[in-house]
Amino acid sequence: MKFKIIFILTTLFSINVIGQTNEFSFHLNTGFFSFRGSESGTTTSYTAASDFGAYSTDRPFGKHSGFSYSLGFNAQRITDSYFLFGIRSSYESLSSSINVDKVFNITSSGGDTWNAYDSKTILTSQFINLFPFLGNRFNLIDGFKSDLIFGLDIGVCLKIEEHATVNANQQTYKTTQDWGKKWDYRFRVEFVNYYKKVGLSLGYSHGLRNYLGESLGRETNACSKMIRLGLVYKI
């Protein structure tokens, strides 16, 4: 599907129409990435089965945000009626965070439960993100151009990793777990203000895909959300 979108938009940009203009820009974003749904939270537990070589966060989908950033290239066409359409391609590194308050220590002879302190798990997802969009341009303030756009984020996943740092019972666990590749789809709306070649953007993405998989049912879910803040430079 994503290749059809790219082909259609590339064809449209290659056609010269009187009264229409093409614009190209670079976008640098940061923001607040986190999760919502029944399996998301602000605190969770951690399982340390040292005799079996197994360590994992029991529910790593945090409602807190970690450090996130993206770098993208945007191409859009503006018609003489100020309707616009385009596509943005970005590399994204998006991180959520959740505090760990308990450790379940499991051994071959039994188990214990310990309180954890200064402990958290960060879930970092890396994507190549495609954002086909539609929108409209208008002028709120003289000398500024404003774009209101909406569309669908198509997150082509490169890697998702869980990084845990857990302190309990005078021990520190630092573990990394590979979550494989989980694509993400998000409805996205964005507002961009330009002054000449420089702009500021504010956007929100609402995840549509359950990171736990549909097989677990509608009542068990973890979906992403993202508030974006960005700088724009037109070329």
HELIX and SHEET records of a PDB file:
HELIX    1   1 LYS A    2  SER A   14  1                                  13    
HELIX    2   2 SER A   50  PHE A   52  5                                   3    
HELIX    3   3 GLU A  214  LEU A  216  5                                   3    
SHEET    1   A10 ALA A  54  THR A  57  0                                        
SHEET    2   A10 THR A  43  ALA A  49 -1                                        
SHEET    3   A10 PHE A  83  THR A 107  1                                        
SHEET    4   A10 TYR A  69  ILE A  78 -1                                        
SHEET    5   A10 THR A  21  ARG A  36 -1                                        
SHEET    6   A10 CYS A 223  LYS A 234 -1                                        
SHEET    7   A10 VAL A 198  GLY A 207 -1                                        
SHEET    8   A10 ASP A 184  TYR A 195 -1                                        
SHEET    9   A10 LYS A 145  ALA A 168 -1                                        
SHEET   10   A10 GLY A 110  PHE A 138 -1                                        
SHEET    1   B10 ALA A  54  THR A  57  0                                        
SHEET    2   B10 THR A  43  ALA A  49 -1                                        
SHEET    3   B10 PHE A  83  THR A 107  1                                        
SHEET    4   B10 TYR A  69  ILE A  78 -1                                        
SHEET    5   B10 THR A  21  ARG A  36 -1                                        
SHEET    6   B10 CYS A 223  LYS A 234 -1                                        
SHEET    7   B10 VAL A 198  GLY A 207 -1                                        
SHEET    8   B10 ASP A 184  TYR A 195 -1                                        
SHEET    9   B10 LYS A 145  ALA A 168 -1                                        
SHEET   10   B10 GLN A 171  ASP A 178 -1                                        
SHEET    1   C 4 ALA A  54  THR A  57  0                                        
SHEET    2   C 4 THR A  43  ALA A  49 -1                                        
SHEET    3   C 4 PHE A  83  THR A 107  1                                        
SHEET    4   C 4 HIS A  64  SER A  65 -1                                        
END                                                                             
